[in-house]
């Protein structure tokens, strides 16, 4: 019987400190991943800005319903940008000693 149910016969443990693979990722690779994510955030927020301007133009032209309809896609873009920012923050923490 195993001493801990999270310990496995294959030689690794669910409770012991293990190398999670990040220590093998170079600082340059992490920086590149952060750069790519930040670029994606900019793209998502640029698209959200474009939609917000289009929605505003609809409303100024007197079509409130159309403006609201156009603006509905903004929420998903902001959500995705937020999750990308979470990833950037996590990767940045991985670069600290």
mmCIF file as gemmi writes it, N, C-alpha and C atoms, coordinates in Angstrom:
data_model
loop_
_atom_site.group_PDB
_atom_site.id
_atom_site.type_symbol
_atom_site.label_atom_id
_atom_site.label_alt_id
_atom_site.label_comp_id
_atom_site.label_asym_id
_atom_site.label_entity_id
_atom_site.label_seq_id
_atom_site.pdbx_PDB_ins_code
_atom_site.Cartn_x
_atom_site.Cartn_y
_atom_site.Cartn_z
_atom_site.occupancy
_atom_site.B_iso_or_equiv
_atom_site.pdbx_formal_charge
_atom_site.auth_seq_id
_atom_site.auth_asym_id
_atom_site.pdbx_PDB_model_num
ATOM 1 N N . UNK Axp A 1 ? 0.842 -1.185 0 1 0 ? 1 A 1
ATOM 2 C CA . UNK Axp A 1 ? 0 0 0 1 0 ? 1 A 1
ATOM 3 C C . UNK Axp A 1 ? 0.883 1.241 0 1 0 ? 1 A 1
ATOM 4 N N . UNK Axp A 2 ? 0.458 2.266 -0.74 1 0 ? 2 A 1
ATOM 5 C CA . UNK Axp A 2 ? 1.207 3.506 -0.824 1 0 ? 2 A 1
ATOM 6 C C . UNK Axp A 2 ? 1.05 4.309 0.464 1 0 ? 2 A 1
ATOM 7 N N . UNK Axp A 3 ? 2.114 5.007 0.842 1 0 ? 3 A 1
ATOM 8 C CA . UNK Axp A 3 ? 2.079 5.821 2.05 1 0 ? 3 A 1
ATOM 9 C C . UNK Axp A 3 ? 1.151 7.021 1.875 1 0 ? 3 A 1
ATOM 10 N N . UNK Axp A 4 ? 1.086 7.546 0.681 1 0 ? 4 A 1
ATOM 11 C CA . UNK Axp A 4 ? 0.239 8.691 0.387 1 0 ? 4 A 1
ATOM 12 C C . UNK Axp A 4 ? -0.494 8.396 -0.917 1 0 ? 4 A 1
ATOM 13 N N . UNK Axp A 5 ? -1.802 8.583 -0.977 1 0 ? 5 A 1
ATOM 14 C CA . UNK Axp A 5 ? -2.528 8.255 -2.203 1 0 ? 5 A 1
ATOM 15 C C . UNK Axp A 5 ? -2.123 9.099 -3.407 1 0 ? 5 A 1
ATOM 16 N N . UNK Axp A 6 ? -1.406 10.186 -3.183 1 0 ? 6 A 1
ATOM 17 C CA . UNK Axp A 6 ? -0.939 11.001 -4.298 1 0 ? 6 A 1
ATOM 18 C C . UNK Axp A 6 ? 0.467 10.622 -4.756 1 0 ? 6 A 1
ATOM 19 N N . UNK Axp A 7 ? 1.071 9.604 -4.13 1 0 ? 7 A 1
ATOM 20 C CA . UNK Axp A 7 ? 2.363 9.093 -4.563 1 0 ? 7 A 1
ATOM 21 C C . UNK Axp A 7 ? 2.12 7.939 -5.524 1 0 ? 7 A 1
ATOM 22 N N . UNK Axp A 8 ? 2.903 7.871 -6.577 1 0 ? 8 A 1
ATOM 23 C CA . UNK Axp A 8 ? 2.701 6.861 -7.61 1 0 ? 8 A 1
ATOM 24 C C . UNK Axp A 8 ? 3.903 5.947 -7.697 1 0 ? 8 A 1
ATOM 25 N N . UNK Axp A 9 ? 3.636 4.726 -8.127 1 0 ? 9 A 1
ATOM 26 C CA . UNK Axp A 9 ? 4.699 3.732 -8.223 1 0 ? 9 A 1
ATOM 27 C C . UNK Axp A 9 ? 5.727 4.087 -9.281 1 0 ? 9 A 1
ATOM 28 N N . UNK Axp A 10 ? 5.368 4.93 -10.222 1 0 ? 10 A 1
ATOM 29 C CA . UNK Axp A 10 ? 6.273 5.291 -11.297 1 0 ? 10 A 1
ATOM 30 C C . UNK Axp A 10 ? 7.425 6.174 -10.863 1 0 ? 10 A 1
ATOM 31 N N . UNK Axp A 11 ? 7.517 6.528 -9.607 1 0 ? 11 A 1
ATOM 32 C CA . UNK Axp A 11 ? 8.663 7.284 -9.137 1 0 ? 11 A 1
ATOM 33 C C . UNK Axp A 11 ? 8.415 8.756 -8.92 1 0 ? 11 A 1
ATOM 34 N N . UNK Axp A 12 ? 7.209 9.229 -9.15 1 0 ? 12 A 1
ATOM 35 C CA . UNK Axp A 12 ? 6.958 10.637 -8.876 1 0 ? 12 A 1
ATOM 36 C C . UNK Axp A 12 ? 5.841 10.761 -7.865 1 0 ? 12 A 1
ATOM 37 N N . UNK Axp A 13 ? 5.756 11.91 -7.265 1 0 ? 13 A 1
ATOM 38 C CA . UNK Axp A 13 ? 4.825 12.119 -6.172 1 0 ? 13 A 1
ATOM 39 C C . UNK Axp A 13 ? 3.921 13.306 -6.459 1 0 ? 13 A 1
ATOM 40 N N . UNK Axp A 14 ? 2.668 13.187 -6.103 1 0 ? 14 A 1
ATOM 41 C CA . UNK Axp A 14 ? 1.748 14.297 -6.207 1 0 ? 14 A 1
ATOM 42 C C . UNK Axp A 14 ? 1.899 15.278 -5.066 1 0 ? 14 A 1
ATOM 43 N N . UNK Axp A 15 ? 2.712 14.919 -4.077 1 0 ? 15 A 1
ATOM 44 C CA . UNK Axp A 15 ? 2.889 15.786 -2.918 1 0 ? 15 A 1
ATOM 45 C C . UNK Axp A 15 ? 4.302 16.347 -2.8 1 0 ? 15 A 1
ATOM 46 N N . UNK Axp A 16 ? 5.253 15.757 -3.487 1 0 ? 16 A 1
ATOM 47 C CA . UNK Axp A 16 ? 6.639 16.216 -3.388 1 0 ? 16 A 1
ATOM 48 C C . UNK Axp A 16 ? 6.866 17.376 -4.354 1 0 ? 16 A 1
ATOM 49 N N . UNK Axp A 17 ? 7.82 18.209 -4.048 1 0 ? 17 A 1
ATOM 50 C CA . UNK Axp A 17 ? 8.187 19.287 -4.943 1 0 ? 17 A 1
ATOM 51 C C . UNK Axp A 17 ? 8.867 18.673 -6.156 1 0 ? 17 A 1
ATOM 52 N N . UNK Axp A 18 ? 8.374 19.031 -7.317 1 0 ? 18 A 1
ATOM 53 C CA . UNK Axp A 18 ? 8.941 18.502 -8.552 1 0 ? 18 A 1
ATOM 54 C C . UNK Axp A 18 ? 9.267 19.653 -9.476 1 0 ? 18 A 1
ATOM 55 N N . UNK Axp A 19 ? 10.088 19.376 -10.437 1 0 ? 19 A 1
ATOM 56 C CA . UNK Axp A 19 ? 10.421 20.361 -11.45 1 0 ? 19 A 1
ATOM 57 C C . UNK Axp A 19 ? 9.23 20.454 -12.39 1 0 ? 19 A 1
ATOM 58 N N . UNK Axp A 20 ? 8.631 21.612 -12.476 1 0 ? 20 A 1
ATOM 59 C CA . UNK Axp A 20 ? 7.448 21.783 -13.312 1 0 ? 20 A 1
ATOM 60 C C . UNK Axp A 20 ? 7.779 22.124 -14.76 1 0 ? 20 A 1
ATOM 61 N N . UNK Axp A 21 ? 9.047 22.157 -15.116 1 0 ? 21 A 1
ATOM 62 C CA . UNK Axp A 21 ? 9.446 22.421 -16.486 1 0 ? 21 A 1
ATOM 63 C C . UNK Axp A 21 ? 9.798 23.88 -16.746 1 0 ? 21 A 1
ATOM 64 N N . UNK Axp A 22 ? 9.331 24.798 -15.918 1 0 ? 22 A 1
ATOM 65 C CA . UNK Axp A 22 ? 9.609 26.201 -16.153 1 0 ? 22 A 1
ATOM 66 C C . UNK Axp A 22 ? 11.081 26.534 -15.954 1 0 ? 22 A 1
ATOM 67 N N . UNK Axp A 23 ? 11.732 25.84 -15.038 1 0 ? 23 A 1
ATOM 68 C CA . UNK Axp A 23 ? 13.131 26.174 -14.795 1 0 ? 23 A 1
ATOM 69 C C . UNK Axp A 23 ? 14.006 25.852 -16 1 0 ? 23 A 1
ATOM 70 N N . UNK Axp A 24 ? 13.509 25.006 -16.906 1 0 ? 24 A 1
ATOM 71 C CA . UNK Axp A 24 ? 14.266 24.671 -18.105 1 0 ? 24 A 1
ATOM 72 C C . UNK Axp A 24 ? 13.974 25.621 -19.258 1 0 ? 24 A 1
ATOM 73 N N . UNK Axp A 25 ? 12.965 26.448 -19.094 1 0 ? 25 A 1
ATOM 74 C CA . UNK Axp A 25 ? 12.635 27.402 -20.147 1 0 ? 25 A 1
ATOM 75 C C . UNK Axp A 25 ? 13.539 28.614 -19.991 1 0 ? 25 A 1
ATOM 76 N N . UNK Axp A 26 ? 14.207 28.98 -21.048 1 0 ? 26 A 1
ATOM 77 C CA . UNK Axp A 26 ? 15.157 30.086 -20.968 1 0 ? 26 A 1
ATOM 78 C C . UNK Axp A 26 ? 14.437 31.412 -20.779 1 0 ? 26 A 1
ATOM 79 N N . UNK Axp A 27 ? 15.161 32.357 -20.23 1 0 ? 27 A 1
ATOM 80 C CA . UNK Axp A 27 ? 14.613 33.698 -20.065 1 0 ? 27 A 1
ATOM 81 C C . UNK Axp A 27 ? 14.226 34.295 -21.405 1 0 ? 27 A 1
ATOM 82 N N . UNK Axp A 28 ? 15.015 34.001 -22.44 1 0 ? 28 A 1
ATOM 83 C CA . UNK Axp A 28 ? 14.711 34.526 -23.772 1 0 ? 28 A 1
ATOM 84 C C . UNK Axp A 28 ? 13.395 33.947 -24.294 1 0 ? 28 A 1
ATOM 85 N N . UNK Axp A 29 ? 13.154 32.673 -24.044 1 0 ? 29 A 1
ATOM 86 C CA . UNK Axp A 29 ? 11.909 32.043 -24.497 1 0 ? 29 A 1
ATOM 87 C C . UNK Axp A 29 ? 10.711 32.621 -23.745 1 0 ? 29 A 1
ATOM 88 N N . UNK Axp A 30 ? 10.866 32.825 -22.449 1 0 ? 30 A 1
ATOM 89 C CA . UNK Axp A 30 ? 9.789 33.437 -21.679 1 0 ? 30 A 1
ATOM 90 C C . UNK Axp A 30 ? 9.516 34.858 -22.158 1 0 ? 30 A 1
ATOM 91 N N . UNK Axp A 31 ? 10.572 35.621 -22.407 1 0 ? 31 A 1
ATOM 92 C CA . UNK Axp A 31 ? 10.398 36.986 -22.894 1 0 ? 31 A 1
ATOM 93 C C . UNK Axp A 31 ? 9.691 37.009 -24.242 1 0 ? 31 A 1
ATOM 94 N N . UNK Axp A 32 ? 10.013 36.06 -25.115 1 0 ? 32 A 1
ATOM 95 C CA . UNK Axp A 32 ? 9.358 35.977 -26.418 1 0 ? 32 A 1
ATOM 96 C C . UNK Axp A 32 ? 7.885 35.62 -26.256 1 0 ? 32 A 1
ATOM 97 N N . UNK Axp A 33 ? 7.583 34.689 -25.357 1 0 ? 33 A 1
ATOM 98 C CA . UNK Axp A 33 ? 6.191 34.318 -25.111 1 0 ? 33 A 1
ATOM 99 C C . UNK Axp A 33 ? 5.412 35.509 -24.555 1 0 ? 33 A 1
ATOM 100 N N . UNK Axp A 34 ? 6.032 36.261 -23.666 1 0 ? 34 A 1
ATOM 101 C CA . UNK Axp A 34 ? 5.394 37.458 -23.118 1 0 ? 34 A 1
ATOM 102 C C . UNK Axp A 34 ? 5.152 38.475 -24.226 1 0 ? 34 A 1
ATOM 103 N N . UNK Axp A 35 ? 6.142 38.653 -25.106 1 0 ? 35 A 1
ATOM 104 C CA . UNK Axp A 35 ? 6.005 39.596 -26.225 1 0 ? 35 A 1
ATOM 105 C C . UNK Axp A 35 ? 4.838 39.211 -27.124 1 0 ? 35 A 1
ATOM 106 N N . UNK Axp A 36 ? 4.721 37.917 -27.429 1 0 ? 36 A 1
ATOM 107 C CA . UNK Axp A 36 ? 3.644 37.44 -28.297 1 0 ? 36 A 1
ATOM 108 C C . UNK Axp A 36 ? 2.287 37.671 -27.628 1 0 ? 36 A 1
ATOM 109 N N . UNK Axp A 37 ? 2.21 37.361 -26.353 1 0 ? 37 A 1
ATOM 110 C CA . UNK Axp A 37 ? 0.942 37.565 -25.627 1 0 ? 37 A 1
ATOM 111 C C . UNK Axp A 37 ? 0.565 39.034 -25.568 1 0 ? 37 A 1
ATOM 112 N N . UNK Axp A 38 ? 1.53 39.898 -25.326 1 0 ? 38 A 1
ATOM 113 C CA . UNK Axp A 38 ? 1.233 41.334 -25.285 1 0 ? 38 A 1
ATOM 114 C C . UNK Axp A 38 ? 0.783 41.84 -26.652 1 0 ? 38 A 1
ATOM 115 N N . UNK Axp A 39 ? 1.366 41.3 -27.703 1 0 ? 39 A 1
ATOM 116 C CA . UNK Axp A 39 ? 0.914 41.654 -29.056 1 0 ? 39 A 1
ATOM 117 C C . UNK Axp A 39 ? -0.525 41.228 -29.288 1 0 ? 39 A 1
ATOM 118 N N . UNK Axp A 40 ? -0.872 40.033 -28.804 1 0 ? 40 A 1
ATOM 119 C CA . UNK Axp A 40 ? -2.247 39.549 -28.941 1 0 ? 40 A 1
ATOM 120 C C . UNK Axp A 40 ? -3.207 40.409 -28.123 1 0 ? 40 A 1
ATOM 121 N N . UNK Axp A 41 ? -2.767 40.844 -26.943 1 0 ? 41 A 1
ATOM 122 C CA . UNK Axp A 41 ? -3.599 41.735 -26.128 1 0 ? 41 A 1
ATOM 123 C C . UNK Axp A 41 ? -3.861 43.026 -26.887 1 0 ? 41 A 1
ATOM 124 N N . UNK Axp A 42 ? -2.83 43.602 -27.476 1 0 ? 42 A 1
ATOM 125 C CA . UNK Axp A 42 ? -3.001 44.839 -28.251 1 0 ? 42 A 1
ATOM 126 C C . UNK Axp A 42 ? -3.988 44.641 -29.393 1 0 ? 42 A 1
ATOM 127 N N . UNK Axp A 43 ? -3.872 43.521 -30.094 1 0 ? 43 A 1
ATOM 128 C CA . UNK Axp A 43 ? -4.785 43.246 -31.205 1 0 ? 43 A 1
ATOM 129 C C . UNK Axp A 43 ? -6.229 43.137 -30.728 1 0 ? 43 A 1
ATOM 130 N N . UNK Axp A 44 ? -6.433 42.428 -29.623 1 0 ? 44 A 1
ATOM 131 C CA . UNK Axp A 44 ? -7.789 42.258 -29.09 1 0 ? 44 A 1
ATOM 132 C C . UNK Axp A 44 ? -8.365 43.604 -28.649 1 0 ? 44 A 1
ATOM 133 N N . UNK Axp A 45 ? -7.556 44.403 -27.971 1 0 ? 45 A 1
ATOM 134 C CA . UNK Axp A 45 ? -8.051 45.695 -27.502 1 0 ? 45 A 1
ATOM 135 C C . UNK Axp A 45 ? -8.25 46.676 -28.651 1 0 ? 45 A 1
ATOM 136 N N . UNK Axp A 46 ? -7.421 46.59 -29.696 1 0 ? 46 A 1
ATOM 137 C CA . UNK Axp A 46 ? -7.63 47.419 -30.889 1 0 ? 46 A 1
ATOM 138 C C . UNK Axp A 46 ? -8.963 47.062 -31.547 1 0 ? 46 A 1
ATOM 139 N N . UNK Axp A 47 ? -9.251 45.774 -31.64 1 0 ? 47 A 1
ATOM 140 C CA . UNK Axp A 47 ? -10.522 45.33 -32.217 1 0 ? 47 A 1
ATOM 141 C C . UNK Axp A 47 ? -11.697 45.791 -31.35 1 0 ? 47 A 1
ATOM 142 N N . UNK Axp A 48 ? -11.55 45.705 -30.027 1 0 ? 48 A 1
ATOM 143 C CA . UNK Axp A 48 ? -12.602 46.17 -29.123 1 0 ? 48 A 1
ATOM 144 C C . UNK Axp A 48 ? -12.825 47.673 -29.296 1 0 ? 48 A 1
ATOM 145 N N . UNK Axp A 49 ? -11.754 48.43 -29.46 1 0 ? 49 A 1
ATOM 146 C CA . UNK Axp A 49 ? -11.87 49.871 -29.683 1 0 ? 49 A 1
ATOM 147 C C . UNK Axp A 49 ? -12.587 50.153 -30.996 1 0 ? 49 A 1
ATOM 148 N N . UNK Axp A 50 ? -12.24 49.399 -32.024 1 0 ? 50 A 1
ATOM 149 C CA . UNK Axp A 50 ? -12.898 49.571 -33.323 1 0 ? 50 A 1
ATOM 150 C C . UNK Axp A 50 ? -14.397 49.316 -33.204 1 0 ? 50 A 1
ATOM 151 N N . UNK Axp A 51 ? -14.767 48.257 -32.501 1 0 ? 51 A 1
ATOM 152 C CA . UNK Axp A 51 ? -16.183 47.943 -32.31 1 0 ? 51 A 1
ATOM 153 C C . UNK Axp A 51 ? -16.896 49.02 -31.49 1 0 ? 51 A 1
ATOM 154 N N . UNK Axp A 52 ? -16.223 49.528 -30.46 1 0 ? 52 A 1
ATOM 155 C CA . UNK Axp A 52 ? -16.823 50.577 -29.639 1 0 ? 52 A 1
ATOM 156 C C . UNK Axp A 52 ? -17.074 51.836 -30.467 1 0 ? 52 A 1
ATOM 157 N N . UNK Axp A 53 ? -16.132 52.174 -31.332 1 0 ? 53 A 1
ATOM 158 C CA . UNK Axp A 53 ? -16.316 53.35 -32.194 1 0 ? 53 A 1
ATOM 159 C C . UNK Axp A 53 ? -17.454 53.137 -33.184 1 0 ? 53 A 1
ATOM 160 N N . UNK Axp A 54 ? -17.544 51.918 -33.726 1 0 ? 54 A 1
ATOM 161 C CA . UNK Axp A 54 ? -18.642 51.605 -34.648 1 0 ? 54 A 1
ATOM 162 C C . UNK Axp A 54 ? -19.982 51.656 -33.925 1 0 ? 54 A 1
ATOM 163 N N . UNK Axp A 55 ? -20.015 51.14 -32.705 1 0 ? 55 A 1
ATOM 164 C CA . UNK Axp A 55 ? -21.251 51.187 -31.92 1 0 ? 55 A 1
ATOM 165 C C . UNK Axp A 55 ? -21.646 52.63 -31.624 1 0 ? 55 A 1
ATOM 166 N N . UNK Axp A 56 ? -20.669 53.44 -31.281 1 0 ? 56 A 1
ATOM 167 C CA . UNK Axp A 56 ? -20.943 54.85 -31.011 1 0 ? 56 A 1
ATOM 168 C C . UNK Axp A 56 ? -21.478 55.55 -32.255 1 0 ? 56 A 1
ATOM 169 N N . UNK Axp A 57 ? -20.89 55.233 -33.416 1 0 ? 57 A 1
ATOM 170 C CA . UNK Axp A 57 ? -21.351 55.837 -34.665 1 0 ? 57 A 1
ATOM 171 C C . UNK Axp A 57 ? -22.803 55.446 -34.949 1 0 ? 57 A 1
ATOM 172 N N . UNK Axp A 58 ? -23.153 54.21 -34.678 1 0 ? 58 A 1
ATOM 173 C CA . UNK Axp A 58 ? -24.537 53.767 -34.869 1 0 ? 58 A 1
ATOM 174 C C . UNK Axp A 58 ? -25.48 54.559 -33.976 1 0 ? 58 A 1
ATOM 175 N N . UNK Axp A 59 ? -25.082 54.718 -32.728 1 0 ? 59 A 1
ATOM 176 C CA . UNK Axp A 59 ? -25.936 55.437 -31.773 1 0 ? 59 A 1
ATOM 177 C C . UNK Axp A 59 ? -26.064 56.904 -32.172 1 0 ? 59 A 1
ATOM 178 N N . UNK Axp A 60 ? -24.968 57.534 -32.586 1 0 ? 60 A 1
ATOM 179 C CA . UNK Axp A 60 ? -25.014 58.927 -33.015 1 0 ? 60 A 1
ATOM 180 C C . UNK Axp A 60 ? -25.877 59.111 -34.259 1 0 ? 60 A 1
ATOM 181 N N . UNK Axp A 61 ? -25.978 58.053 -35.065 1 0 ? 61 A 1
ATOM 182 C CA . UNK Axp A 61 ? -26.813 58.091 -36.268 1 0 ? 61 A 1
ATOM 183 C C . UNK Axp A 61 ? -28.273 57.779 -35.946 1 0 ? 61 A 1
ATOM 184 N N . UNK Axp A 62 ? -28.543 57.499 -34.669 1 0 ? 62 A 1
ATOM 185 C CA . UNK Axp A 62 ? -29.916 57.281 -34.256 1 0 ? 62 A 1
ATOM 186 C C . UNK Axp A 62 ? -30.346 55.839 -34.123 1 0 ? 62 A 1
ATOM 187 N N . UNK Axp A 63 ? -29.436 54.913 -34.306 1 0 ? 63 A 1
ATOM 188 C CA . UNK Axp A 63 ? -29.787 53.497 -34.218 1 0 ? 63 A 1
ATOM 189 C C . UNK Axp A 63 ? -29.183 52.883 -32.96 1 0 ? 63 A 1
ATOM 190 N N . UNK Axp A 64 ? -29.86 53.084 -31.851 1 0 ? 64 A 1
ATOM 191 C CA . UNK Axp A 64 ? -29.366 52.59 -30.567 1 0 ? 64 A 1
ATOM 192 C C . UNK Axp A 64 ? -29.303 51.063 -30.562 1 0 ? 64 A 1
ATOM 193 N N . UNK Axp A 65 ? -30.347 50.412 -31.056 1 0 ? 65 A 1
ATOM 194 C CA . UNK Axp A 65 ? -30.381 48.939 -31.064 1 0 ? 65 A 1
ATOM 195 C C . UNK Axp A 65 ? -29.217 48.364 -31.856 1 0 ? 65 A 1
ATOM 196 N N . UNK Axp A 66 ? -28.923 48.962 -33.002 1 0 ? 66 A 1
ATOM 197 C CA . UNK Axp A 66 ? -27.802 48.489 -33.815 1 0 ? 66 A 1
ATOM 198 C C . UNK Axp A 66 ? -26.474 48.74 -33.096 1 0 ? 66 A 1
ATOM 199 N N . UNK Axp A 67 ? -26.354 49.879 -32.433 1 0 ? 67 A 1
ATOM 200 C CA . UNK Axp A 67 ? -25.14 50.191 -31.684 1 0 ? 67 A 1
ATOM 201 C C . UNK Axp A 67 ? -24.89 49.188 -30.579 1 0 ? 67 A 1
ATOM 202 N N . UNK Axp A 68 ? -25.955 48.842 -29.861 1 0 ? 68 A 1
ATOM 203 C CA . UNK Axp A 68 ? -25.814 47.843 -28.8 1 0 ? 68 A 1
ATOM 204 C C . UNK Axp A 68 ? -25.44 46.49 -29.398 1 0 ? 68 A 1
ATOM 205 N N . UNK Axp A 69 ? -26.067 46.139 -30.508 1 0 ? 69 A 1
ATOM 206 C CA . UNK Axp A 69 ? -25.761 44.858 -31.172 1 0 ? 69 A 1
ATOM 207 C C . UNK Axp A 69 ? -24.283 44.793 -31.58 1 0 ? 69 A 1
ATOM 208 N N . UNK Axp A 70 ? -23.785 45.873 -32.155 1 0 ? 70 A 1
ATOM 209 C CA . UNK Axp A 70 ? -22.376 45.93 -32.563 1 0 ? 70 A 1
ATOM 210 C C . UNK Axp A 70 ? -21.462 45.802 -31.356 1 0 ? 70 A 1
ATOM 211 N N . UNK Axp A 71 ? -21.859 46.399 -30.243 1 0 ? 71 A 1
ATOM 212 C CA . UNK Axp A 71 ? -20.996 46.402 -29.061 1 0 ? 71 A 1
ATOM 213 C C . UNK Axp A 71 ? -20.941 45.052 -28.34 1 0 ? 71 A 1
ATOM 214 N N . UNK Axp A 72 ? -21.836 44.14 -28.665 1 0 ? 72 A 1
ATOM 215 C CA . UNK Axp A 72 ? -21.913 42.878 -27.931 1 0 ? 72 A 1
ATOM 216 C C . UNK Axp A 72 ? -20.629 42.038 -28.042 1 0 ? 72 A 1
ATOM 217 N N . UNK Axp A 73 ? -19.888 42.177 -29.108 1 0 ? 73 A 1
ATOM 218 C CA . UNK Axp A 73 ? -18.657 41.391 -29.277 1 0 ? 73 A 1
ATOM 219 C C . UNK Axp A 73 ? -17.491 41.936 -28.451 1 0 ? 73 A 1
ATOM 220 N N . UNK Axp A 74 ? -17.634 43.122 -27.902 1 0 ? 74 A 1
ATOM 221 C CA . UNK Axp A 74 ? -16.552 43.724 -27.116 1 0 ? 74 A 1
ATOM 222 C C . UNK Axp A 74 ? -16.253 42.898 -25.878 1 0 ? 74 A 1
ATOM 223 N N . UNK Axp A 75 ? -17.276 42.37 -25.237 1 0 ? 75 A 1
ATOM 224 C CA . UNK Axp A 75 ? -17.09 41.631 -23.982 1 0 ? 75 A 1
ATOM 225 C C . UNK Axp A 75 ? -16.138 40.444 -24.153 1 0 ? 75 A 1
ATOM 226 N N . UNK Axp A 76 ? -16.317 39.664 -25.214 1 0 ? 76 A 1
ATOM 227 C CA . UNK Axp A 76 ? -15.453 38.499 -25.438 1 0 ? 76 A 1
ATOM 228 C C . UNK Axp A 76 ? -14.007 38.918 -25.677 1 0 ? 76 A 1
ATOM 229 N N . UNK Axp A 77 ? -13.816 39.981 -26.431 1 0 ? 77 A 1
ATOM 230 C CA . UNK Axp A 77 ? -12.451 40.468 -26.694 1 0 ? 77 A 1
ATOM 231 C C . UNK Axp A 77 ? -11.767 40.921 -25.407 1 0 ? 77 A 1
ATOM 232 N N . UNK Axp A 78 ? -12.498 41.618 -24.561 1 0 ? 78 A 1
ATOM 233 C CA . UNK Axp A 78 ? -11.924 42.072 -23.293 1 0 ? 78 A 1
ATOM 234 C C . UNK Axp A 78 ? -11.623 40.876 -22.393 1 0 ? 78 A 1
ATOM 235 N N . UNK Axp A 79 ? -12.515 39.893 -22.39 1 0 ? 79 A 1
ATOM 236 C CA . UNK Axp A 79 ? -12.285 38.676 -21.602 1 0 ? 79 A 1
ATOM 237 C C . UNK Axp A 79 ? -10.994 37.984 -22.06 1 0 ? 79 A 1
ATOM 238 N N . UNK Axp A 80 ? -10.853 37.814 -23.374 1 0 ? 80 A 1
ATOM 239 C CA . UNK Axp A 80 ? -9.66 37.156 -23.909 1 0 ? 80 A 1
ATOM 240 C C . UNK Axp A 80 ? -8.397 37.949 -23.595 1 0 ? 80 A 1
ATOM 241 N N . UNK Axp A 81 ? -8.468 39.256 -23.703 1 0 ? 81 A 1
ATOM 242 C CA . UNK Axp A 81 ? -7.314 40.098 -23.357 1 0 ? 81 A 1
ATOM 243 C C . UNK Axp A 81 ? -6.958 39.93 -21.882 1 0 ? 81 A 1
ATOM 244 N N . UNK Axp A 82 ? -7.961 39.82 -21.043 1 0 ? 82 A 1
ATOM 245 C CA . UNK Axp A 82 ? -7.719 39.611 -19.615 1 0 ? 82 A 1
ATOM 246 C C . UNK Axp A 82 ? -7.034 38.294 -19.332 1 0 ? 82 A 1
ATOM 247 N N . UNK Axp A 83 ? -7.461 37.233 -20.012 1 0 ? 83 A 1
ATOM 248 C CA . UNK Axp A 83 ? -6.831 35.928 -19.789 1 0 ? 83 A 1
ATOM 249 C C . UNK Axp A 83 ? -5.399 35.93 -20.316 1 0 ? 83 A 1
ATOM 250 N N . UNK Axp A 84 ? -5.166 36.61 -21.433 1 0 ? 84 A 1
ATOM 251 C CA . UNK Axp A 84 ? -3.793 36.736 -21.926 1 0 ? 84 A 1
ATOM 252 C C . UNK Axp A 84 ? -2.935 37.505 -20.932 1 0 ? 84 A 1
ATOM 253 N N . UNK Axp A 85 ? -3.511 38.529 -20.33 1 0 ? 85 A 1
ATOM 254 C CA . UNK Axp A 85 ? -2.76 39.294 -19.335 1 0 ? 85 A 1
ATOM 255 C C . UNK Axp A 85 ? -2.448 38.426 -18.117 1 0 ? 85 A 1
ATOM 256 N N . UNK Axp A 86 ? -3.376 37.566 -17.734 1 0 ? 86 A 1
ATOM 257 C CA . UNK Axp A 86 ? -3.104 36.62 -16.649 1 0 ? 86 A 1
ATOM 258 C C . UNK Axp A 86 ? -1.887 35.759 -16.991 1 0 ? 86 A 1
ATOM 259 N N . UNK Axp A 87 ? -1.822 35.289 -18.245 1 0 ? 87 A 1
ATOM 260 C CA . UNK Axp A 87 ? -0.698 34.46 -18.674 1 0 ? 87 A 1
ATOM 261 C C . UNK Axp A 87 ? 0.607 35.246 -18.641 1 0 ? 87 A 1
ATOM 262 N N . UNK Axp A 88 ? 0.561 36.498 -19.093 1 0 ? 88 A 1
ATOM 263 C CA . UNK Axp A 88 ? 1.754 37.355 -19.06 1 0 ? 88 A 1
ATOM 264 C C . UNK Axp A 88 ? 2.238 37.532 -17.621 1 0 ? 88 A 1
ATOM 265 N N . UNK Axp A 89 ? 1.31 37.797 -16.723 1 0 ? 89 A 1
ATOM 266 C CA . UNK Axp A 89 ? 1.682 37.985 -15.316 1 0 ? 89 A 1
ATOM 267 C C . UNK Axp A 89 ? 2.296 36.724 -14.743 1 0 ? 89 A 1
ATOM 268 N N . UNK Axp A 90 ? 1.726 35.572 -15.073 1 0 ? 90 A 1
ATOM 269 C CA . UNK Axp A 90 ? 2.263 34.297 -14.602 1 0 ? 90 A 1
ATOM 270 C C . UNK Axp A 90 ? 3.675 34.059 -15.139 1 0 ? 90 A 1
ATOM 271 N N . UNK Axp A 91 ? 3.855 34.276 -16.454 1 0 ? 91 A 1
ATOM 272 C CA . UNK Axp A 91 ? 5.188 34.071 -17.027 1 0 ? 91 A 1
ATOM 273 C C . UNK Axp A 91 ? 6.203 35.027 -16.426 1 0 ? 91 A 1
ATOM 274 N N . UNK Axp A 92 ? 5.782 36.254 -16.169 1 0 ? 92 A 1
ATOM 275 C CA . UNK Axp A 92 ? 6.694 37.22 -15.556 1 0 ? 92 A 1
ATOM 276 C C . UNK Axp A 92 ? 7.127 36.748 -14.165 1 0 ? 92 A 1
ATOM 277 N N . UNK Axp A 93 ? 6.177 36.207 -13.403 1 0 ? 93 A 1
ATOM 278 C CA . UNK Axp A 93 ? 6.539 35.686 -12.085 1 0 ? 93 A 1
ATOM 279 C C . UNK Axp A 93 ? 7.53 34.537 -12.199 1 0 ? 93 A 1
ATOM 280 N N . UNK Axp A 94 ? 7.463 33.789 -13.277 1 0 ? 94 A 1
ATOM 281 C CA . UNK Axp A 94 ? 8.376 32.657 -13.467 1 0 ? 94 A 1
ATOM 282 C C . UNK Axp A 94 ? 9.798 33.115 -13.745 1 0 ? 94 A 1
ATOM 283 N N . UNK Axp A 95 ? 9.961 34.373 -14.188 1 0 ? 95 A 1
ATOM 284 C CA . UNK Axp A 95 ? 11.316 34.87 -14.475 1 0 ? 95 A 1
ATOM 285 C C . UNK Axp A 95 ? 12.015 35.379 -13.217 1 0 ? 95 A 1
ATOM 286 N N . UNK Axp A 96 ? 11.253 35.556 -12.146 1 0 ? 96 A 1
ATOM 287 C CA . UNK Axp A 96 ? 11.855 36.038 -10.897 1 0 ? 96 A 1
ATOM 288 C C . UNK Axp A 96 ? 12.538 34.896 -10.165 1 0 ? 96 A 1
ATOM 289 N N . UNK Axp A 97 ? 13.659 35.204 -9.491 1 0 ? 97 A 1
ATOM 290 C CA . UNK Axp A 97 ? 14.369 34.136 -8.763 1 0 ? 97 A 1
ATOM 291 C C . UNK Axp A 97 ? 13.594 33.664 -7.551 1 0 ? 97 A 1
